[in-house]
Amino acid sequence: MITNAQPALPANSPRYLTLLVERMVELAPLLARSQNTRRWIVHTLEHRIHEQAELQRKAGQELPGLIADQEAFALALLRVGERALTEYHLSKPWLRGLFSILMRDLFIEKKRRREAAETFRAQYGYDQPSFLTISPFKGCNLRCIGCYADSGANTQKLDWDIVDRLVTEAETLWGAQFMVISGGEPLAYRSQGKTILDLAANHPNTFFLMYTNGTLITEAVAQRLSELGNLTPAISLEGWREQTDQRRGPGVFDKVMAAMDRLYQAGVPFGVSLTATRHNVQTILSEEFIDFLFFERHALYGWIFQYMPIGRAFTLDLMPTPQQRLWMWRQSWYLIRQKRIILADFWNHGTLVGGCISAGGYGKGGYFYIDWNGNVSPCVFVPYTAINIKEVYARGGNLNDVYREPFFAGIRRWQTSYQHQNLLAPCLIRDHHDVLRTLIKEHEPEPSDENARAALLDPSYAEGLINYAQSFQRLADVVWQRTYVEGGPAEVSDNLTPEFASSEVKSAP
């Protein structure tokens, strides 16, 4: 049995949790073999999570439903750590990446972020952004139907010097230790002889999440990821073979399965990225499919991206209906609580991050999205840019100049005013499209591409999204009051099956 290195520390001390995590790293090989020792540490951390939730309930300063969601997600995160130790043969770099960087630095101590926070808040009046999402390359080896980035055989990219500088500035100015890499296809990026893998190697104390189609993950790439220990791939799927190949191309599903095998054999923790449309929600959130991905294919986490009507051949007709979306909320929380898995839905899980994560959720400072042309947008799914990072750098500025941009400041002010309302409807472009239109009219950001320009000029597009938001709000307000304000069970009307489609939402032609 392991004894606590400093027994005088109370169990509710952050330092106590840090010591436990450090011991998990030091003794990981033993923990993987010793069920009793592992369960003792996990039980201690579970007790702490329950204890903290109970203290929050007694304090009465947080809605009971929010506390319940955060408690369930924390327990799932702990289970993921245990699975990583028992299911994966983690390399030493990955033990450090998962437990020292991700769990200790990002979730418990947050030392670097706290050190930067006081100076930043004194200067700007808000918390600093939590991370960056960077799409350094528009090109992709696939051409998926409805791609948000309209990727394909493109060569538009950010130079390596700019990409590396962005990460360095986020680390030094904001204390950030988490970065998201999107695309295009990140593994196809090449600049000045450098790749995305070199970016992770250049920043060993930062944890990277990379969204990828998975088809370029060779044995050599998997081995390099194992040696890095700080870059985890989230592989995109649309469902089973038929649904995935229909959108992504023939043979893609089998290539993804082969990539998962290579990653697992190399001891690289990976996740999945699932795009939910009106036609596949029942499949991707079925217990059969989730069990297949998490417990047969060994995915450690999953992201759900509800289809957004932007990018190539955008249409409102692919969005999950308001009824389907509410069913997804219920089903996702059922899966999280029953299976203890990390399955995050950016639209349905605003309760975990205080609303829109871009506008000021998570660490309360939000994040920015920077594309291959250097255009800076509020997020991947709001393709309107008020500033370009290459122009900022050309005039001697830095990332903090982006933060000061009035368009982004206006979005943060909106988020601050909305945070105490229904967090089941957090999305600026889909749940509050009228607000976004007002901000665009006031600050006049440029559309990031011609697809965004076409959407902005299409009155039926705006009408369809506003009608959608109103329909969803009517349903979600009932659930918000009953489940989150009153603390009732996460249940919705029996007629909210995934097949139930709304006739109230008008779609753009």
N, C-alpha and C positions, 0 to 999 in steps of 0.2 A: 504494500500500500504506500502511495506517495503521501508525504506530509507537506503541509503548506510551509513554504520557506520562511514566512514571517507571520506566525500565528496571531500576533497582536493586531494585525490589520482586520477591521470588521469586514464582513462578507459583502456589505454594500459599498465598499471603497472601490473606485475605479482602478486603483493600484493593485488591489486584490485580484481583479479580473485580468489585469495585465500580466501579473505573475502566473496565473493559471495558463494563460495563452502561451507565455514564454516556456512554461514547463511542457506544454503540449508539443511545442516545436522541438525542444531538447530530447524529449522522450518519445517522439513519434514512432520509431520502430517498435518500441515496447508497447505503446498504446495500440498499435495495429494488431499485435499478437495477444495482448492481455485484455480480455473483455472486462474483468472486474475493475482493473485500474481505469480503463477508459470510461466505464459507466460511472465511476465515482466522480471523475472530473465533469462529465456531462451532467450528472445529477446536480452537482454543485452549481453549475451555470444555469440549469433549468430552474432551480430554486431561486436563484438571484433574479431571473427574469420574472417569475411569478410574484416575487416579493416586491419588485419595483412596480409592477402593474397594480398591485394591491395598494401600494402607497399613493399612486396616482389617483386611483379611484377614491380613496379616502380624502385626498386633498380637494377633489371636486373641481379642479381647474381645467380639466380636459373632458370632452364628451365621452361617455362610456363606450360607445361604439368605436371611437378612434383608438382608445386604449386597447380594446379587444383585438383590433386589427394589428396594431403594433406588437402586441404580445405574441400573437399567432405567427407573425412574420419572423420575429426574433427566435422563436422556438424552431421554426423551419430552417433558419440560417445556421443554428447550432447543429441541427441534424445533418445539414450539408457538410459541415466541417467534419463530423464523425464519419460520414460516408466517404469523404475524400481520404481519410486515414485508412479505412478498412477495405475500400473497393479499388483504390488506385495504389500503384507502387510509385509513390511520389519521389521525385528526385530531391536532392537537398535544396536546389534553387526554388523548387515549387513549395517545399515546406516553408521556406522563408517568405515566398510571395503570398501564399494563402494566409498564413498565421501571423507573421510579423508585419507585413505591409497591409493586407486587406483587413484582418480582424483587429490587430492591435492598433496600428496607426490610423486606419480610416474609421473604424467603428467604436473603438474604446478610448484611446488616449487623445487622438486628433491633435497631437502636439504641434505639428508644423502649421496646421490651419489656425489654431488658437494664437500662436505667436504672431501670425500675420493679421489676425482679425482686428485687434485693437487699433493698430495704425490705420487700417483700411476704413474702419467704421468712423474713426475720428475725422478722416478726410472727406468721406463720401456720404456718410449718414446711413448707409446700408451695409449688410454683410457682404463680403466678397463672393464672387461666383465659386461654385463648388468644383467645377471641372469644365473642360472643353470637349465638344464633339467636332472632329476634323474629318472632312472627306478630301484627302489630298489628291485624288485621281478620279476623273469621271469615267474612265475607260473600264470595260468589263468584258470578260470572255463569254458572257451570256447576254441574252436580250429578252428579259422577262416581260410578260404582258403587264402593263400598268406600272412599270418601274417608277418609283417616286423621283429618282434622280435622272430618269430618261437616259440611262447609261447604255453603252454599247461600244462600238469601235471608235472611241474617242481618244484624243491625246491630251486633252486639257488637264493640267496638273499644277500643283504648287511645288516650287523648287524645294529641295531638301533643306536649304538654309532657313527658309521661312518656317517649314514644318517643325524643325528642331528648335527654332527660336520660340515658336508658340508654346511648346511644352515647357521650355526653360523658363519663360516669363510667367506662365501659370504656376509653376513651382515656386519661383522666387517672390512674385508679387502677391500671390493669393495663398501660398502654402498648400497648393493642390497636390494630391498624390494619386489622382485617378483621371484617366483620359479615355475617351471613346473614339475609335477609328471606324469610319464608315466609308461609303463609296458611292458609286463604282465599286470595283473589287479591290480591297486594300492589298491583297497579295500580288496584284498585278502592277503595283506602283514601283517605278524605278526613277531615280533622280540622282545625278552626280554619283552614280555607282552605289547608291544606298537604297534600302528597302524598308518596309515597316518593321521587319525584324531587327534591323539596325537601330531604328528609333527606340525600340524597347531596350535594346542593349545599351544605348547611350544614356538611358534614364532608369537605372536599376532600382531606385527607391520609389518609383511610380508604377502603379498597377494599370495595365491597359486592357480594355475590352474591345475586341475587333469583330464587327459584323461582316460575315463572309459567306459566299455561296458554297464554300467547302471544296469545290472541284479542283483547286490548285494546292490542296494539302497533300503533298507527296510524303514519302517516308523521310526524306531529308528535311522537309519543313517541320514535320512532327518532331524529329529529333532536335532540331534547333529550338523549337518552342520548349521542349523539355529542359534544355540547357539554360534557357533564359529565365523561366520561372515567374514572369510578370506580364505575360500576354496570353489571354484566354480567348479562343475563338467561339463566337456564337453563330451557329450554322443555320442558314435559312431553309425553312421547309413550309409547304402549304398543306401538308397532310400526308396521306399514304402515297404510294408510287404514282397512281393515276392523277391525283390532284397536283402533286409537285411537278411531274413531267409536263402536264398540260400547260402550266404557267411558265416553267423554267426551261423546258426543252427535253426531248427524249433522252433517257439515260441518266438524268441528273440525280434522281433519287438513289440509284445504285452507287453513283460516285460519292454521294454524301455518306452513305452507309460505309463505304470503304474508307473514307476519310475519318469517320468516327472510330473505326477499328484501329487505324494507325495512331490516332491520338491516344486512345485508351492503352494500347500496347506500349506507347512511349511514356505513359504516366502523365499526360497533359490534361488537366481538368478543362472541360469544354461544356458549352451550353447550346441551346437551340433558340432560334428566332422564328416565331410562328406568325404568319400574316393571316388575320381573320377577315373573311369576307362574308357577304350574305349567304354564300353557298357552302362554306366549309366549317362554320362555327361548331356544329355538332360533332364533327370529326376531330378537330384539333383539341377540343376540350373533353373528349370522351375518355373514360378511365382506361379503355383498351389502348388508345394511342399514347396517353400520358405514361402508362405503365411500360409500354414498349420503349419510349424514348428514355425515361429516367432509370428504369430498373433492368431493362434488357440491353439497351445501347449505352447506358452509363452516363447520360447527360446529368450534370450537376445543377443546372439552373435553366430557366426558360424565360424568354420575353415574349409577350403578346403585343403585336402591332395591329391594331384595327385599321383596316384599309382606309386611307385618307384620299380624297379626290384631288390629288395634285399629280404633277409629273406626266408621263406618257399616257395619252388617251384617257385622261381623267374622266370619271363618271361617278355620279352620286349613287348609281344603281348597285355598285358593289359594296357600299358601306353596310355593315350589319344594321338591321333595323333597330329602332329604339327598344323594342321588346326583346330582340335577340341580345342586344347589348346588356340589358338588365339581367337576362338569363346568364350571360357570360360572367357578370359580376358574382352572382350567386354560385355558379359552378366553380369558378376559379378559387373562391374562398373555401368551398367545400374541399377541393383538392389540396389546398395549402394546409388546411387544418387536419384532414384525415391522413394525408400521405407525408406531411412534413417536407414539402418540396418548395423550392424558390420558383415561383411562377408569377412574374410581375406584369401587370397590364397597365400601360401608361395612361389609359383613359379611365379605367375603372378603379384604379388604386391610388387616386389622389389623396386618399385618407392617410397614406403612409408618408407622404412628403409635403403635406400642407398645401395641396392644390396642384397647379401647373409647375412642374419641376424646372422648366426653363425660366418662367417669370419670377421665380423666387421660392421654389420649393426646396426640399432636401436640406442644404445648409443655410437656406433662406436668401442666398444671393443668386440662385438660378445658375444658368449656364448659357453659352453662346454656341452657335453652329457656324463653322467656317468652311466654305466649299473650295473646290479646285481652282476657282478664279480669284480667291481671296475675299469673296463677298461674305459679309457677316450678317446672319439672320438670327431671329429669336430662337428658332429651333429648326430641325430638319423639315418639319411639316408646315412651317409658316415661311414660304419662300419669298420674302420681301426684305430687301437689304437697304440699310441707311448709311453704310460705311464699308470701305474695303481695306483689309489689313495691309495690303501691299502699299496703298496710298498712305496709310498711317505710318508705316515704317519709313517710307520715302521722305516724309517730313519730320522724322526724328521722334515719333511717338511710340507708344507701347500699348499693351492690352488694356490698360486702365483708361486710355482715350476711347476705346470701344465702349467701355462701361458707361462713360459719361454721355454717350450719344442720346439725344432727347427721345428718339423712338423707343429705345430700350428702357429708358427711365420711365416713360409713360406706361409701358407694360408692367413694370415693377409696381408703380403706384396703383394700377388696376388690381394687381394680385393682392396687394396689401389691403385694399378695400373689400376684396372678395373672400379672403381667407376664412372668415367666420360664417360663410354661407355653405351651400350644399357642395361638398367636395367630391361628390360622385359626378359632377359636371365641371371638370376643371379646365377643359381645353379652350384656348382662346379662339382658334379658327373654326372649330366645329360646334362647341357648346355656347360660344359667345361671339358669333360671327359679326353681329351688329356692332359690338364693341371694337373688334378688330378693324372693321371698315371705318369707324370713327377715328381710330388712331392712325390709320393709313391716310385718311383725308387730312388730318392735322399735321402729320410729320412728313408725308410724301416720300416714303421709301420707294426704291425702285424694285420692280419684279425681278427675281433672280434669273428668270428665263422666259421664253415666249409662252410656255404653258401657263406660268403664273400670271403673265399679262393677260392671256385670254380669259382665265378664270376671273380676274379682277374686272374685266370689261363685260362679263356675261351677267345680265340681271337675273336670269333664271338660276344661275349657280348660287348667287347670294340668297335668292328667295328659297331655294331648296334647302340650304344649310340652316337658315333661320327657322324654317318650318320644322326641320329635323330637331333642332335644339329645343324648340317649344314642346314638341311631342315627347322627347326624352325627359325634359324637366318635369312635366306633369307626372310621369311615372316615378321618376327618381325622388321627387319631393316626399312622396308617401314613404318610400323605403328609408330615406334619410331621417325623417322624423321618428319612425318606429324603431329602426335598428341603431342609429347613431345617437340621436338625441335622447331617446328613452331607454336604449340599451337592450332592445328586444332581439329575438333570434334573426339570423340572416335569411329570412324567407321572403318570397314574393308570390304574387298571385299564381295559382296553378295553371292559368292559361298562357303563362310566359314560357312556352317551350321554344327550343331553338328554331323550329320551323315557322313559328308565328310571325307573319310579316305585317307591317303597318301599311294601311292604305292612306294614311294622313300625310305622308311625306312626299312632297313633289320633287321629282328628280329632273335635273337638267337634261336636255336631249343630247 
